Amino acid sequence: MSHATSGWSVVQIWLCLAAGRSDAALRRVERLRARVPGHPWALATQAYLLAQAGRRAEAIELLRQLTLVLEQATPGRRAVAWFNLGYLLEAEGREGEARLAFERATGDDPRLDRAWYGLGLVHLRAGRLEAAAGALEQCTRLQPMSPSAWYQLARLRAERGEADEARRLIAHLRGFEPRVAAQLVRETGLEAAPHG
């Protein structure tokens, strides 16, 4: 298949997506992959569409293929594929596999904040609190305005009995996401630390 023909197929898929025609986009991306099985964009797009349709097992398999196809690609491209795989594995309750995928993502691109967040969540669910804290802290360093990472970190600190640190984190959240801070106060019973 020529680059021009492949490019036109991609444009047609984008048009279907823009029009909200996911089924038509999926059919077109399947035809593109039949002609070019290892097309990275087509693999990623088909996985996305299948995941959106609730067909996670198929999407996971495609993302596994994508990580192999991207083995020689730039680390950033690989990291995103590993993150997406981890996200779906976590959604399927496969935390051990998800942890490995998130670790690959953070190894390929240590600046990928959402992969650190995913890694923190799977560590939390497995009871690895130190590892979870480290991953969530890295996420907050990379994305300081991420209320989700701050929220999870404050909850973790409160659950570990680190009330002063949890209060400090609640106060920090109150500065840019007061509703999330208020939710933490309700959930933990801890008030934010006073400023100063």
C-alpha positions, -999 to +999 in steps of 0.1 A: +000+000+000+014+034-009+019+061+017-007+082-001-033+054+000-026+048+037-028+085+043-062+088+026-075+059+048-063+077+079-081+109+068-113+089+062-111+073+097-106+108+112-136+121+094-157+092+107-145+099+142-151+136+139-187+128+128-192+105+158-194+075+136-173+051+156-187+019+139-178+033+105-143+043+118-138+008+132-147-008+099-123+015+080-095+009+105-100-028+102-097-026+064-065-005+068-050-031+092-059-059+068-037-041+042-010-029+066-012-052+097+015-034+117+004+002+110+010+018+144-016+044+142-042+019+130-034-005+158-037+023+184-069+036+169-085+002+166-076-006+202-091+027+213-124+021+194-126-015+207-121-003+243-148+024+238-171-004+226-164-024+257-143-050+239-114-046+263-098-081+257-095-074+220-081-039+227-055-053+251-043-078+225-040-050+199-020-028+224+003-058+231+009-060+194+015-022+193+042-024+220+060-049+198+056-029+167+070+002+185+100-016+200+123+004+177+102+036+179+110+066+201+107+060+238+078+085+240+057+067+215+064+034+233+056+049+266+021+060+255+014+025+242+025+009+274+004+034+294-027+026+274-021-011+279-017-006+316-048+015+318-069-013+302-053-040+322-060-021+354-097-017+343-098-054+338-085-060+374-052-074+361-031-052+385+001-073+382+002-070+345-009-033+347+020-026+371+045-040+347+030-020+318+031+012+338+067+005+349+076+001+312+058+033+304+077+053+331+109+036+321+105+047+285+094+082+294+100+092+330+080+125+323+047+107+315+028+118+346-003+097+339+018+066+339+031+075+374-005+080+385-015+046+371+015+030+388+006+047+421-030+033+419-020-003+412+006-001+441-022+013+463-046-016+454-019-041+461-011-026+495+024-014+485+020+019+502+056+032+500+058+024+463+024+040+458+035+072+477+067+074+456+048+070+423+021+096+433+047+120+445+065+117+411+031+124+394+026+156+415+061+168+407+055+163+369+019+176+370+015+199+400-021+208+392-033+172+391-060+170+418-063+133+414-027+126+424-028+150+453-061+135+465-048+099+464-016+110+481-035+128+509-058+097+514-028+075+516-011+097+542-043+098+563-047+061+561-011+056+573-018+078+603+003+107+589-023+133+599+000+163+597+012+155+562-024+147+551-035+181+565-007+198+546-018+181+514-054+190+520-044+227+525-023+225+493-053+211+474-076+238+488-054+264+471-064+252+436-091+226+439-113+234+469-140+209+462-115+180+462-100+194+494-135+195+510-142+159+499-109+149+516-120+167+548-153+148+547-136+114+540-107+117+564-122+139+592-090+160+590-091+197+585-065+214+563-034+227+580-034+264+587-013+285+562+020+298+575 
